[in-house]
Amino acid sequence: RVASGLIADRWRRVKEVATAGYAFSAVCRIGLLLVGRSWVGLSGVVLLDRIGKGIRTSPRDAMIAASVPSEKLGTAFGVHRAMDTAGAMLGPLLATALLVAAPGAYDAVFIVSFCFAIVGVAVIGLLVEAPAAVAPAADSPPVSSQIVGQLLGRQNFRALVFISSALALTTLSDSFIFLTLQRRFDFSLSLFPLLYVGTALVYMVLAIPIGRMADRLGRRYVFLAGYALLAVVYGLLLLPNVPQALSVGILLLQGVYYAATDGVLTALASAM
């Protein structure tokens, strides 16, 4: 992410770098078909897919930040996260439907995923306008890795990085939370993907209104409130006897946590 951000800033080619990252991840869908059942090959393809995500994230967020006024950053990133999460929610549902229609046809799942990825690359490459490049001041030094140190030299930005990093260290993967629910309530593993869908649905619905609320009430307060809700989730999972109906509440709180932190943190950094 840092490297792609530096390259996009130095060459002033945010759209091109973002498009390259999306294309890189799209090609990895075909890689999943080629490696077969090799766990080493699968791990390598997943690593490459994550590299593609790292390449596209910084320039894509820079394009979003450049397209709206500063006072609407929370709403803008809320819109993006809502649309992004809609895909994350519909993808598992479509994959499940394909596997129900053709059990074991994982190659069909990967091919359909590749087709959607190509459409996404075409949209950003052909239909999305790059933000107008601002010429650097005559006395400004060229963008280099030293700018990372300069950014961290700003007190407010440094505090944001350290606080958000410390909070991220306390965050468990969703998979651990979902596995805890599955083992505690002993429901069928075939229903496991629906846990992701439930959290994603809440996130998608609330990302925009919570982004607007962050713009109005203060982004840092909404961000910290999101982590307070995550602490509630962990507390509920530690209780010895949790009613099964409460698992729905845990998924709901998990979705609210994402809506209050993911796009809001990016909006905070963009405003600085």
N, C-alpha and C positions, 0 to 999 in steps of 0.2 A: 504493500500500500504506500509506504513512504517513497520507495523508488519510483513507482508509477506517477505519484503526485509530483515528485521533483522533475521527472521527464516531461510531464504534461505542462508544468509551469515554465520550464526552460524553453521548450519548443513552442509553447502557446498552442498546443494541439490537444486540448482536453477531449474533444469529441473523438478524434482518431484513436487516442490511447484507450478510452472507454470502449469503443467499438472492438478494438483488438482483444480486450479482455473478455468481452462477451463471445467473440468468435472462438477464442481459445477454449472456453468452457464448452461451447457447442460441439467442437470436434471431439471432446472427451466422451460424449455420448456414444460415438462410434467405437471409441477405445474400449468401452465396457463390453461391447459385442466381441471384440477381437481377443480379449485376454481370457475368455472362458471362465473356468472355475478356479483359476490360480489366485490365491489370496495375495501373493506378492504383486501380481499384475493388477489386481483390483485396487490394492493400496496405492500403487503408483498412479493409476488413473484418477483416483479420488484426490491424491496430492496435486496432480496437474490441474484438476478442476478447481481446487482451492486457490491455486496460483492465479488462475483466470479471474476468480472473484477478487483476489487481492489487486490485480492489475486494474480492474474496472471500477472499483469502489470509489477511490479518491477522485478521479476526474469526473465520474458521474455525479457525485455529490457537489463538486465544484460547479458543474453546469447547472444543477438545481439552485444552488445558492446565488449564482449570477443572474438567474432569471426572475427573481422576485425581490421586492424591497425587504430590508432587514427586519422590519416589524412583522413580516408575514412568514418568516423562515420556519417557525414551528408548524404552521399550517401546510406549507409547501412540502416539508419532509414528511408530514403526516399523510398527505396525499400519496406521495411516492411509496411510503411503507405500506399503506392500505392496498395499493395496487400490487405491490410486490408480494404481499402476504396472500392476496387473492389467488395468485398463481401457486404459492406454496400450499394453499388449501385445496385448490382444484386438482393439482397434480396428483396427489395420493388417491383422490377419489377416482380420477380417470384411470390411474394405474390399477386400482382395485377392480374397476369395472372391466378392464381388458383381461385381467387374470381370472375373473369370474367367467367371462365369455370363453376364454381359452386358457385353462389352467396350465401353469408352467411356461407360458409363452413370454418369457422375460425379454426375448429379443424384440418382440413387437412393442413392448413398453419402451425400450431404449430407442427404437426407430421413431416412434411417435414423439418421444421427448426431443430427439434430434431435430425433427421437423419443426416443432414449436420454437426451438432455440434458433434455428435458421431464420424463421419469421421475425423473431425478436431482433436479431442482428440486422436484418434488412430494414426494419423500422427505424432503428437508431441511426443506421448508415445513410438512409435515403430521405427520411421524413423529419428527423430532429435537426433543428438549426443549432449550430455551435454558437456560444456566446461571443459577442464582438470582442476581438482581441484588443487589449489596452496596451499601447506602446509604453515601454518602461521609460522612466525619466532618464535624461542624458547622463546624470551622475550616479545612477543606481548600478550596483554591481550585478553581474550575471547571476542567475539563480544557480546555486550549488548546494551541496550537502551541508554547508555551514549555516544555511537558513534554518535548519532544524534546531541548532543551538540558539539561534537568535529568537526563534519562536518560544522556546522553553525559557529564554531569558525574560520574557514578559510575565510578570507576576500572576496576573489573572489567568493566563493560558496555562502556565505551569501548574497552578493550583487545580485547574480543571483536569489536566492530564493525570496528576497524582491521585486526586480524589476518585476519579472514574476508574483508574487502574486498580486502586485498592478495593473498590466495590466489586469490580469484575473478578478479583481473586476470591471473593466470597460466593461467587455464583456457580451453581452446579449446572451441568448439562441437563436439558429437558429430559433426555433419555433416562437419567437416574430417577427423576421425579415420576416419570411414567412407569418405569419398572417397579418402583415402590408401590404405586397404586395397583399395578397388575398383580403383584405378589400378595399384597394385603387383601385384595378383594377376589383374587383367583378367577378373573374372567378370561375368556378365550383369547389366545394370542392373535387370532384372526381379527379381533377388534382393536388391536394395538394401534394401527395407523389412525383410527378415529380420534385418539387422544391428541395427536398432532393437529388434526382437523379442528377439534374443539377449541384448542388454544388459538390457532390461526384465525378462526372465525371471530372470536372476541377481539383479537388484535386488529383485524381488518375493519371491523365495525367502529372501533373506538379510536383508531389512529388519528383520524382527521379531527373529531371534536376535541380530543385531548390535546392535539397540536394547537388548535385555536385557543384552548384554555391556557396553554403554556404561554402563548404570545400575549395574552391579556393579564394573567396573574403573576407571571414570572416563571421562566423556564427552569431555573435552578430548584425552585420549590416543588414543581411537578416532578422533576427528575428524582429528587430525594424521596418524594412520596412514593414513587414507583418502587424504589428499593425497600421502603418500609412495608409495602404490600408483599414483596418477595419474602421478607422476614416472617410475615404472617403465614405464607405458604409453608415455609420450612417448619414453623412452629406447629402447624396442623399435622404435618407428616410425622412429627415426633410424638404426638399424642398416642397413648396405648390403644385406645378404642375410638376409632373414627367411623361414624356412620357412613354407609356406602353412598348415600345421597350427597355427602359432603365432598366426594371426589369431583362432582360437577362444579362445586364452588371453588375447589383448588384450581381446576382448569380455567375457570373464569378469572380468578385473581392472577394467574400466570399470564393470561392474555392482556389484562389491564397493565400489569408490570411492563410488558413489552411496549405497549402503546405509550406509556408514560416515560420511557427511558430511551429507546432506540433512536427514533427520529429527533427527540427533544435534545439528546446529547449532541447530535450533529448540528442542530440549530444553534445550540450554545456556542460550539466551537466556531461555526461560520460567522456568527455575529461578532466574535472577538477578532 
